[in-house]
Amino acid sequence: MESITFYGITLSGQIYFIAFICLAVLVFYTYTSLKKKGKSFNSDASSLSSSLILTTPHTICDSINCIRCSRNHEILQLALTRLSYLSESDKYTKNDLKYLSKDIEKSLACIKEKEKSLPSKKHDSSQHSTPAVFQMFGLKDQELWSIKDFPALQILNQHLYDITCEFQHLYDHFLTDETVWKVNSTNKGRWEIAHLINQGHTTKVAEMCPVTYQILKKIPYFLDNNLFGDASYSVVHSGTDISTHCGSTNIRLRCHFGLIVPPNECYLKVGEKICHWKENQVLCFNDAYAHSVHHNGQKASGMRVVFMFDIWHPDVTESQKQILNYAFSS
């Protein structure tokens, strides 16, 4: 085939030249697109890495309503806004408003700082409480608490049979109902939970377990009408390890009332202290400490079941409770 010269380039050469230019443009476009996606991926990976600082793998959830995993910034900012509306009065003392507002500001700053830190620094201390969301300063800091400090909890001992029966009915007849029972992720094994109260909100499980719910309401220390207050049946199966994690706040203490406990098979580690559940006994601890749960029994040993709920830290005054219930109202 005869070639035609055009501006010093043969026609066949011109075609190759145009093809080369098009290829170069395509390569450049592909490179820049991938580079942008790479930046986005790195940014997403960085965000995920930061979230691991606040929560261990089993506590990371996809719930947009979780105050620890998704809404920690939001609820602290909202609390500050709410407190700014409160006028100084006899009901709310100037010092309480001032110091609680500062504690919320410090907690928000702490979360932001942790998100910039290395993931390896999470839970680097078991010597003090490290709440994942809100820390109130000045409260007595200890892992385990004696139930002698909370005599009203004895009402649970009087109703072990009732509470256990309502749990058993709920477990036997509604285990496959995902609106009743949730399966929490764990390192290994299986952990199931049914909330009567979830982040301050009463659920339909409370209606299904009316006796248990009414008993709970009679406990004067119960952390009610507050985002940080929960109550649930917690079931841990044999071979389960719930990895080390910290609760949302130190204004509460977490109580486990033993319903079904395989002897010598399960334990709770809070900070550096190890304790064991017993049936018809309340175990009270500060879940703002790094803690973990372990069920080392065989399948035949059965599951560990506790009724789990939150009470106010005894150092929080009545005035402070009112302010905190307003700031973190559910």
Secondary structure, 3 states (H helix, E strand, C coil): CCCCEECCEEHHHHHHHHHHHHHHHHHHHHHHHHHHHHHHHHHHHHHHHHHHHHCCHHHCCCCCCCCCCCCHHHHHHHHHHHHHHCCCCCCCCHHHHHHHHHHHHHHHHHHHHHHHCCHHHCCCCCCCCCCCCECCCCCCCCCEECHHHCHHHHHHHHCHHHHHHHHHHHHHHHCCCCCCCEEECCCECCEEEEEEEECCEECHHHHHCHHHHHHHHCCCCECCCCCCCCEEEEEECCCEEEEEECCCECCEEEEEEEEECCCCCEEEEECCEEECCCCCCEEEECCCCCEEEEECCCHHHCCEEEEEEEEECCCCCHHHHHHHHHHCCC
